[in-house]
Amino acid sequence: MIRYLEKKEYSACIPLWQEAFPEDSSQFRDYYFNKKLPGSRVLVKEDCQGRILTMAHLNPYNIKVKGFRWQLSYIVGVATAADSRHQGHMRDVLLRMMRDMNSAGQPFCYLMPASPDIYRPFGFEYIFDQPLWQADRKALRVYEERRLGLEEAPEMLASWMNDWLKARFQVYALRDKSYMEMLQAELDSENGQVSGWFDENGGLMALRAEWGMEKREQRFLYCREDNWALPAASGPSSRPAIMARITDIASMVQPICVNEDCPCGAMEVMIQIKDSLIPENEGLWLWRLEKDGSSLSRAGKHIPVQETAGREARPAVRTAGQELLVSTEVLSATVEQLTSWLFGYRELETVLGEKPPFWCGYIETLKGVFLDEVV
C-alpha cells in the first residue's frame, strides 16, 4: 500500500534511514527527525504487514521563481529496504508523488541525487551546479570578522541573504525567520560555525559557514562583492548538484516570457510535449507568451509531422492593443528537454540535437538557479 504517513508515524522511518544512510551522524539524524521532518510529508510503500519498503520525504521550501512564489517539495530520504530493491517499489512511490504534485498544480520538485542515473528514468534533469567557492581573505581582512548565530538576528540575516540572491538569481529558496533558525539547528548538528564580516558602520559584507564532525566543509559563502568569492584552490569550480522534474507544465511556464528580441509584444505558438509518466502534461498545447509571463491551453491531441515541417509564421496581428506573433511551427520536446531549457541550464538546440523552431529564439527562459540547501 502507498500512503502518506501521519506525523505520529514518522519515527517508523528511522530504521530504514539508518540502513540507507549509515554515514549520517546520530546528531544529524536527531536534528532531522526531531526538527526538520515534522514540517514535511512522508510518502511510503508498505508490505502487507505494514513494514516500510520504500520512503520519500517531501521537505517544503518557499521557492521564488521571478515574480512567483510557490511552496515546493525538496525530495530527500528516498530509500528502499535492502531486501526489497529492484522490485519497482521506488518507481511506484515516485509516480504517486509526482502525480499528486500535478494535481496540486505544483510546477516542479527537486532533489540532490546520490546518483543521477537513479532519477533520470523519472524525468529528472540537472538545473543547478553548486559553485565551489572560497573566501578571498585578503579582500575581507579590512573588515571585522565575528562569530555569529543565525538565530540571533534571523530577520536581518534572512533579508540580507534574500537581497543577495535576488540580485543574482531568479530561482531560489526564500529565507525567513524559520528558515534561518532551522539552518542554525542543521549546522549545530555537525558542529557548524558561522562567521560574518562587517564594515565600520556595522554593515554585513560577507557570510560564511562550515560544518562537519570529522572533515570540515564549507556549508555556504555569500559575499557582497562577487570577486571576494574565489574558485576552489584545486579541482573544478562547480559540480552538478540539483536535479528537478517538471510536475505541472501549465504552472511551470507562467514565469516564462518573450524576450527583448521578439518583434511583437506577444506570441501564440504550438508545443508538443512528451511525458510518459504524467499524462496531464502530455499532448499538444497552444502557448501564449507575453512580456510578463505565459500560459498554456489545450490545442488538441496531435498534429501530423508533415503539417508542422518548415517555418510557418502568419504575419503579426494586432490584438488587445499589442502586436501578436502567430506561428504554426511546432516545438516537439520531452519534459526532460523542457526542464533543461526552461531553467536556463542548457541551450534548446543542444538538448534537442537539432535546430528548434525560429520563434524559440524569442523566449526568455529563467536566468540563474541557486538551490544550495543540503540534507
N, C-alpha and C positions, 0 to 999 in steps of 0.2 A: 504494500500500500504506500502511496506517495501522499504526504500531507505536510502542512506547516505545524511545527511543534508549538505548544503553549509555552509561555515563558517559564512556568514552573518545571518544565521538562528539559530545559536547556542543559542541565548538568549531565543528562544522559549522553551528550556528545563528547564528554571528556575522555572516555576510554578510546574512542576512535581518533580523537585529536592526538592523544599521546602516542597511539600506534603510527599514525600517518606523519606526525611532525615531532619526532623524538629530539630534534635539535633545539626545540624551544625550551628555555629555562622554566623552572617551576614558577619563578617570579613573573615572567611574562604571561604564562598560562593563567595564573591567578588574576592578573590585571585584565586579561582578555575576557575571561568568563565572569568575573565579578563586576567589571565596569563597562567594557565595550559591548559585549554580546547582549546584555539586557535591552539595549535600544534597537536591536536588529531583529530580522526574521530568519528562521531556520527551516529549510525545506529538506525533508528526509524521505528515503525509501526504506521501509521496514519489511522484515520477513513475517511469516505468519505467527511467530512468537513475539513479535514486537521489537526484535533486535534491529538496530540501525545498520543497514547495509551501506548506504551512501548518504552523504550530507552536503549541503551547500549553505553557507551563511551569507545573508544579504545585509551588509553594513550600509546604512543610509548616509548619504552626504548631499548637502545642498550645492548643486553644481551650477555655475554661471556659464552660459553659452551666449556670448554677445549680450543682447538685451533680455534674454530669457533666463529664468531661474527654475530649475527642476530639482526635486528630491529624487535622486537616482541611487541605484544599488552598486556598491563595490563588492564583487563576489569574492569571498575568501573561504578558507576552510573546506574547499572541495576535496572530498576524500571518500574512498571506498574501502571497506574492510578487506584485509589481505586475502582472506579465504573466499572472497566473493567477487574478485576482479575479473574483467574480461567477459562479463555476462550481460552487459548492456544496462547496468543499474545507473551508472553516471549519466548515460545518454537519456534515460527516462527522466531523471531529475532535472537535467538542464533543459530539456524540451518543455517540461511542465513550467519551469521557471520563466523561460523566455516567452511562452505563450501567455502566461499570466501578466507579464510586463506589457505585452502588446495590448491586452485587454484593458490595462490601466492607462494606456496612452503614454507609456514611458519611452522616450526616444531611443535610449541605448543603455546598456550596462557595461561594466568594465572590470578588469581583473589584472593582477600581476602573475603571470604564469610561471609555474615551476619548469614547464616545457611548453613552448608554443605549439608543438605538434599535437598535444592533447586537445587543444581548443580550436584549432583551425577547422576540423570537420564540422564544428558547430557554428561557423561563420565569424569567428573572432579574427581580427587583424590588428597589428600594431598601429597605435596612433601617437605614441609618445616615447621619445628616447630620454632617459634620465641623464642630465648633464653630470659630469664628474668634475666638480669644481674644488678648488682650494683657495682659501683666503690669501690675498696679497698683503702679507703682514707689513711690508714696507709702506704700502699706501695707507694702511689703517693705524700705523703707530702714532700718528699725530692726534689720534682720538683716544679718549679714556675707555679702557676695557673694563667691563663689570660683569660679575656673575649674576644671572637673572633666574627668576622663577616665572614661568609663563602664567601661573595662576595669580601672580601679584598684581598685575595690571592687564588683565586679559582683554578688556575692551580696547585699550590703547594699542596693544600689540596686534590684535586682530585687525584693527583699522589700518595700521602701518603695513601689515602684510597684504591686505586687500588692495591698498593703493599700489604697492609694488607689483602685484600680479596684474592688476587692471592696466597698468602702463605697458605691459609686455605681452600679455596673452589674452585670448578670447575664450578659452575653456579652462576653468579651474574650480577648485572647491572653495566656497566662501568660508572665511574664518569668522567666528563669533566667540562669545564667552565660553560656551560649552565646548567648542572645538579646541580652544586653547587649553582649557582645563583637562580635557581628555588627552591631548597631546603631551602635557606635562606628566600625566599619570603613565602614559606609554613610555616616556623617557625614563621615568623613575624605575620602571620595572627592569630596566637594563643599565642601571647606574648612569643615566644620562646627565649631561651638563649643558646648560645654555649660557652663551656669552653674548653681550651686546656691546657695540662701540658707540660712544656718544660724543657730540661736539661740545664746545664750551657753553652752549645755551641749553644743553640737555636734549638736543635733537638726536634721535636714533639714526645712525649711519649704516650699521650692518648688524645682522643677527645670525648666529651660528649655534648649532647643537651637535653633540656627538654622543654616542652610546655604545654599549657592548660590555658584556660580563667578562669576556676574555679578550677578544680582539676589538679594539676601539675603532669605530667607524663614524664618519660624518653623517648625521641624520639630515641636516639641511643647512644651507648657506644662502642668505639673501643680503645683497649689498645695494646700497642706494645707487652707486655708480657701477655699471656692468663690468668695467675694466678692473674693478677690485676683486673680481672672482676669476681666478686663473685656471686654465686647464690642469688636470691632474698631472703630477710630476712625471708619471710614466703610464704607458698604456693608452687606450682610446680616450677621447674627450667626452664620449657619451656611450650609453648602452641601451638597446631596446628594453623597455620596462613595462609599459601598459598596453594591453590589448582591449579592444572594445567590440561590441556586437550591436548593430542597429536592431532594435526590437519593434519599433513602430516608425516606419519610414515617413508617414504623414506628419508626425511630430518632429522628426529629425530634420526635415527640410525647412522648418519655419524660420530659422535664423539665416538661411542661405538667400542671397540676393544677387541682383545684376551688379556688375562692376562698372567702373568709370568708362571702359571702352565700349560698352553697349551703346549702339546708336539710338536706342529708344529707352524710354523710362521703364518699360516693362516688356516681358516676353511670355508667350504661350508656346510651349514645346511639348514633345512627347518623349516618355521614358518607359522602356520595357524592363521591369525588374524581375530577376530570378531569385527566388528564396524558397528552397525546398523544405525548410523547417518551420517557417511561419507563413502559412498560406495567405494571411491577411496582407502581407507585403507584396505578394506575387502579382504580376499582371501588368497591364498597360495603363499608364497614368497620364493625365494632362497636367503639366507642371507650369504654373503661373508664377513668374518671378518678377518682383518689383524692387525698388531701391531700398526698402526697409524689411524685406523678407519674402517668403514664398509659400505656396500651398499646393497640395495635390488633390485631384479629383479623379474618380474612375473614368477611364475613356473606353473601356471595352476589354475583352479578354485577350485579343491577339491581332496583330497586323501582319499579313504575309510579308516575307522579306523583300519580294520583288517590288512591293509598293513603297518601300522605305529607302530603297537604294538611291544613291546620289544626294545632292544637296538641293532640297526643295525649300524655298522660303517665299512666302507671299509678301508683297510689298507691305511696309509698315502701315497700319491703320490707326486712326485716332479713336480712342475710347476713354471715357471719363476724364477728359482734359489732358490726356497724355498719349504719345505715340506708342503703339504696341507692335513688337516684332513677333510674327507668327511663322512657325516652321513646322512642316510635317516630317522632317528628317528625325528618325527615332534613335535615341541613345539606348542601346541594349546593354545592360550590366547586371552582374550579380550583386547581392547585398554586400559581399566581401569587398568587391571593387569599389562600390559606393562608399564603404567605410573608409578605405584608404584615401579616397579622393576628397570626400566632403570634409574630413577632419584636416585636410591640408598636409597629410603625411607623404603622399606620393602624387605625381602628376597623372592626370587621367590617361594620357597616351601611353604612359609606362604601364599602368595597371591593366589597360585593355590589350596592349600589344599591337595596337593599330590606331590610325588617326580617328579621333572621335568626330561627331557632327560639329560643324563650324560654330554653332551657337554656344557650345560648351566653353568657348573662349571668352564669353561674355558673363560668365558666372563667377561670383566671388565666394570661394569656399572659406572655411574657418581658418584663421591665421593665428596659430600658436596654441598649443595644448600644454598644460602644466599640471600634472596629477602626480604629486610626489608622496602621497600617503603610502605608508608601508604597514603591512600586517604580517 
